Amino acid sequence: MNQRNYQRELEQIIKSNNSESRVPRLLLHSCCAPCSSYVLEYLSEYFEITVFYYNPNISPVREYEKRVQEQRSLIERLPAKHPIRLEVGPYEPERFYAMAKGLEKEPEGGERCFGCYRLRLEEAAKLAAAGGYDYFTTTLTISPLKNARKLNEIGEELEGIYKVEHLPSDFKKKNGYKRSVELSAQYGLYRQNYCGCAYSRAEQEARKS
């Protein structure tokens, strides 16, 4: 089976939307400011974006709060053709730990992460459907450590459930990840050294020791 080119699919959607007079509305789940930087620079040319910051996996709470502030700061400073708004979701670590129960020993990038993808994407899909958005998607595919195929599969499944279109993506393509590093430096963004959850933090510390 041929591997899908999600970046090409995204470009085709953008091209088809350009023929319409109305600017489509996108609900963009963001995992953090650095990952969102290139995605916002790129997509704000074509969409009115609401950044949905929903990340109950992040631990401890001071880390969560720091990342929220970095996201807010970036949106305030980043030039954009179309409006970018921020909606901060509730901080619900208990939902993440309930999802992760029994998967605590899974390596990063395994089933626990897939469950975490779904937890966050499902909240984005619900909000996009309730708010009448044209599309929803996530910044997560920009990371070389995240499984873009799995993220897109989950997004498409949720599209069928919530009846709001999932925007395909693989934002690391076309030097997207490299550009996010450049923008993070340009804006002085805090770049964390672990994904966000207590398990990824423990793995990172174990690698350093």
C-alpha positions as CSV (number, residue, x, y, z in Angstrom):
1,M,0.0,0.0,0.0
2,N,1.3,3.4,-0.9
3,Q,2.1,5.8,1.9
4,R,-0.2,8.8,1.9
5,N,1.3,12.2,1.5
6,Y,-0.6,14.3,4.0
7,Q,1.2,17.5,3.1
8,R,0.1,17.2,-0.5
9,E,-3.5,16.6,0.6
10,L,-3.3,19.7,2.8
11,E,-2.0,21.7,-0.2
12,Q,-4.8,20.5,-2.4
13,I,-7.4,21.6,0.2
14,I,-5.8,25.0,0.5
15,K,-5.8,25.4,-3.2
16,S,-9.5,24.5,-3.5
17,N,-10.4,26.9,-0.7
18,N,-8.6,29.7,-2.5
19,S,-11.3,29.8,-5.1
20,E,-13.9,30.7,-2.5
21,S,-14.5,34.3,-1.2
22,R,-15.0,33.2,2.4
23,V,-11.9,32.4,4.6
24,P,-12.4,29.0,6.3
25,R,-12.3,28.7,10.1
26,L,-9.8,26.3,11.6
27,L,-9.7,25.0,15.2
28,L,-6.0,24.1,15.7
29,H,-5.1,22.0,18.7
30,S,-1.6,23.1,19.9
31,C,0.7,21.1,22.1
32,C,3.1,24.1,22.7
33,A,4.2,27.4,21.4
34,P,7.4,26.2,19.6
35,C,5.5,23.5,17.7
36,S,2.7,25.9,16.8
37,S,5.1,28.7,15.5
38,Y,5.6,27.4,12.0
39,V,2.1,26.0,11.8
40,L,0.6,29.4,12.6
41,E,3.0,31.2,10.2
42,Y,2.0,28.8,7.4
43,L,-1.8,28.3,8.0
44,S,-2.8,31.9,9.0
45,E,-2.3,32.8,5.4
46,Y,-5.3,30.7,4.5
47,F,-7.5,30.2,7.6
48,E,-9.0,32.2,10.5
49,I,-7.5,30.2,13.3
50,T,-8.5,29.5,16.9
51,V,-5.6,27.9,18.8
52,F,-7.1,25.4,21.3
53,Y,-4.6,24.7,24.1
54,Y,-5.8,21.5,25.7
55,N,-3.0,19.4,27.1
56,P,-4.0,17.5,30.3
57,N,-0.9,15.3,29.9
58,I,1.5,18.1,30.9
59,S,3.1,17.8,34.4
60,P,3.7,19.4,36.8
61,V,1.2,22.3,36.9
62,R,3.9,25.0,36.8
63,E,5.1,23.5,33.6
64,Y,1.6,23.6,32.2
65,E,1.2,27.2,33.2
66,K,4.6,28.2,31.7
67,R,3.6,26.6,28.3
68,V,0.2,28.3,28.3
69,Q,2.0,31.7,28.8
70,E,4.4,31.0,26.0
71,Q,1.5,30.1,23.7
72,R,-0.3,33.4,24.5
73,S,2.9,35.4,24.1
74,L,3.6,33.9,20.6
75,I,0.1,34.6,19.4
76,E,0.3,38.2,20.5
77,R,3.5,38.8,18.7
78,L,3.3,36.7,15.5
79,P,2.3,38.6,12.4
80,A,-0.7,37.0,10.6
81,K,-2.8,37.8,7.5
82,H,-6.0,36.4,9.2
83,P,-6.9,36.6,12.9
84,I,-5.5,34.1,15.4
85,R,-7.3,33.6,18.7
86,L,-6.5,31.5,21.7
87,E,-8.8,29.3,23.7
88,V,-7.3,27.6,26.7
89,G,-9.1,24.4,27.7
90,P,-9.4,23.1,31.2
91,Y,-6.4,21.5,32.9
92,E,-7.6,18.0,33.6
93,P,-4.6,15.8,34.5
94,E,-6.9,13.2,36.0
95,R,-8.3,12.4,32.6
96,F,-4.8,11.8,31.2
97,Y,-3.9,9.5,34.1
98,A,-7.2,7.6,33.8
99,M,-6.4,7.1,30.1
100,A,-2.8,6.0,30.8
101,K,-3.8,3.4,33.5
102,G,-2.1,0.1,32.6
103,L,0.1,1.8,30.0
104,E,2.6,3.4,32.4
105,K,5.5,1.2,31.2
106,E,4.8,1.8,27.5
107,P,7.8,3.4,25.8
108,E,7.3,6.9,24.4
109,G,5.7,6.7,21.0
110,G,3.6,3.6,21.9
111,E,0.0,3.0,22.9
112,R,0.0,5.4,25.8
113,C,1.0,8.2,23.4
114,F,-1.7,7.1,20.9
115,G,-4.3,7.3,23.7
116,C,-3.0,10.8,24.6
117,Y,-3.3,11.9,20.9
118,R,-6.9,10.8,20.9
119,L,-7.8,12.4,24.2
120,R,-6.6,15.8,23.0
121,L,-7.8,15.5,19.4
122,E,-11.3,14.4,20.5
123,E,-11.7,17.6,22.6
124,A,-10.6,19.6,19.6
125,A,-13.1,17.8,17.4
126,K,-15.9,18.4,19.9
127,L,-15.2,22.1,20.2
128,A,-14.8,22.5,16.4
129,A,-18.2,20.8,15.8
130,A,-19.9,22.9,18.6
131,G,-18.4,26.1,17.2
132,G,-19.3,25.5,13.6
133,Y,-15.6,25.4,12.4
134,D,-14.8,24.2,8.9
135,Y,-11.8,22.2,10.0
136,F,-9.9,20.9,13.0
137,T,-6.3,19.6,13.2
138,T,-3.3,19.5,15.5
139,T,0.3,20.9,15.6
140,L,1.5,17.5,16.8
141,T,2.5,16.3,13.4
142,I,5.4,18.8,13.2
143,S,7.4,16.8,15.7
144,P,9.8,14.1,14.3
145,L,9.0,12.1,17.4
146,K,5.2,12.0,16.7
147,N,3.5,9.5,14.5
148,A,1.8,11.6,11.8
149,R,0.0,8.6,10.2
150,K,-1.6,7.7,13.5
151,L,-2.5,11.3,14.2
152,N,-4.2,11.6,10.9
153,E,-6.0,8.3,11.3
154,I,-7.4,9.4,14.7
155,G,-8.4,12.8,13.2
156,E,-10.3,11.1,10.3
157,E,-12.1,8.7,12.7
158,L,-13.2,11.7,14.8
159,E,-14.3,13.5,11.7
160,G,-16.8,10.7,11.1
161,I,-18.0,10.8,14.7
162,Y,-18.4,14.6,15.2
163,K,-19.1,15.6,11.5
164,V,-16.5,18.3,11.3
165,E,-13.7,18.0,8.7
166,H,-10.3,17.0,9.8
167,L,-7.5,18.9,8.0
168,P,-4.7,16.4,7.1
169,S,-1.2,17.4,8.0
170,D,2.4,16.4,8.3
171,F,3.8,19.8,9.3
172,K,7.4,18.5,9.6
173,K,7.5,18.3,5.8
174,K,9.0,21.1,3.7
175,N,11.4,21.9,6.6
176,G,8.5,22.7,8.9
177,Y,10.3,21.4,12.0
178,K,13.4,23.3,11.1
179,R,11.4,26.5,10.6
180,S,9.8,26.0,14.0
181,V,13.2,25.9,15.6
182,E,14.2,29.1,13.8
183,L,11.0,30.9,14.9
184,S,11.5,29.7,18.5
185,A,14.9,31.3,18.5
186,Q,13.6,34.4,16.9
187,Y,10.8,34.9,19.5
188,G,12.8,33.6,22.4
189,L,10.4,30.8,23.1
190,Y,10.9,28.3,25.9
191,R,11.6,24.9,24.3
192,Q,11.0,22.1,26.7
193,N,13.2,19.0,26.7
194,Y,10.4,16.5,27.2
195,C,7.0,15.9,25.6
196,G,5.1,17.0,28.7
197,C,3.9,14.0,30.7
198,A,5.5,12.5,33.8
199,Y,6.4,9.4,31.9
200,S,8.2,11.2,29.1
201,R,10.0,13.3,31.7
202,A,11.2,10.2,33.5
203,E,12.4,8.7,30.2
204,Q,14.3,11.9,29.5
205,E,16.0,11.9,32.9
206,A,16.9,8.3,32.6
207,R,18.6,8.9,29.3
208,K,20.7,11.7,30.9
209,S,21.8,9.6,33.9
